[in-house]
Amino acid sequence: MLGGTFDPVHLGHLRSAVELREALALDRVHMIPAAMPPLRGEPRVSPDERLALLRLGIADTPGLVADPRELARDGPSYSADTLASLRREVGDEARLVMALGHDAFLRLADWHEPERLFALAHVVVIDRPDHDAVLPAALTELLAGREVEEGEVLMAQPAGKLLRLRLPSRMAISATEVRRRLASGLSVRYLLPEAVEARILARGLYRHR
Ligand code: ATP
């Protein structure tokens, strides 16, 4: 699972999903837009529009899935609930991984039911440029005894461990910068898939701050 606001999806998300799948030999990477992200402001465009952009971005990429399951739920989108729903589908034996970027990881201890996340899945942290910071004390406590160094060790069990991954193409692309550029009328070419860019421009999305 790679959850996010995807406001909008960009090549940092998509390339990370492809490389994550390869690094851990995953069957699928479910990219799951949050309807209502609990820890940040209201996204700029509707959940359905963010999902449509995600679908366009993924197109026919093998192994990537645009998964709408959080959009059907009312209330805040808690990852623990999403993982529980994935776990019900794949069964107790399957390896389930929640991937997130280092910036999101730094706030993990503030998430809803953080211990339950580890009961349901592994956590894999994707390095992002410019996101090296010291871990908060509550996070260090949450992680005690969970960190492993190798993907094989992680994948030897269904859940409960933490792995930090430096994927080959670390990309300094953020949705914040994409929105800022769109609001300023600057180019976003090569930051997003062309089909995503075309839809955003045709619909005038993110044009106003
Ligand atoms: P924003 O700038 O609006 O905060 P974002 O670009 O971080 O957005 P999100 O939708 O919040 O995008 O990210 C979803 C997940 O993807 C998060 O776990 C985030 O850390 C990760 N992610 C986003 N951009 C990258 C990137 N360039 N490389 C690796 N991971 C990324």
Boltz pocket constraint, residues with backbone or C-beta under 6 A from the ligand:
constraints:
  - pocket:
      binder: B
      contacts: [[A, 2], [A, 3], [A, 4], [A, 5], [A, 6], [A, 7], [A, 8], [A, 11], [A, 12], [A, 13], [A, 16], [A, 99], [A, 100], [A, 101], [A, 102], [A, 103], [A, 104], [A, 105], [A, 126], [A, 127], [A, 128], [A, 170], [A, 171], [A, 172], [A, 173], [A, 174], [A, 175], [A, 176], [A, 177]]
      max_distance: 6.0
